[in-house]
């Protein structure tokens, strides 16, 4: 992730009042069901932003650590989200947790933020850290923006199905689908690849 990406999100969280009242994503609602059904109760929300999905997961009875690189996002999370989530500021490529710390990892909207020449190395770094902190048979729920990379915005890289499959090769795929998450943006063309994956023993 470029320094400019962090700066962009720091400013967005400071300036856009909608972030304080944005509802949980469709992905988070599905994740809560999956984690609960599989008995995965200790969850890391990776790149949690202002904590809207973290908060929803807590409301569903999960213990959640929300981690983000931006100070402004976490400041809002601490002030607005009135629940028992724990908030941590750190880089997803160097997680400050021991091996096998979590039963589940939820990651919505981080991997497509990596751009430029180091994109693939950064994505692999995040996925390696996710694998490290997940317990054996832990569950990863991952979502990225879908589409052809050449049609993406300058600040994001869209994921084809093949690329989504390649970055999750270290996990067993349980479910995968592409859908429109218009509840997140209000835009009809906002498409997401989302998958449920399990770490092997």
Buried (B, 14 or more C-beta within 10 A) or exposed (E): BBEEBBEBBBEBBBEEEEBBEBEBBBBBBBBBEBBBEBEBBBBBBBBBBBBBBBBBBBBBEBBBBBBBBBEBBBBBBBEBBEEEBEBBBEBBBEBEBEEEBBBBBBBBBBBBBBBEEEBEEBBBBBBEBBBBBBBEEBBBBBBBBBBEEEEBEEEBBBBEEEBBBEBBEBBEEBEBEBBBBEBBEEEEEBBBBBBBBBBEE
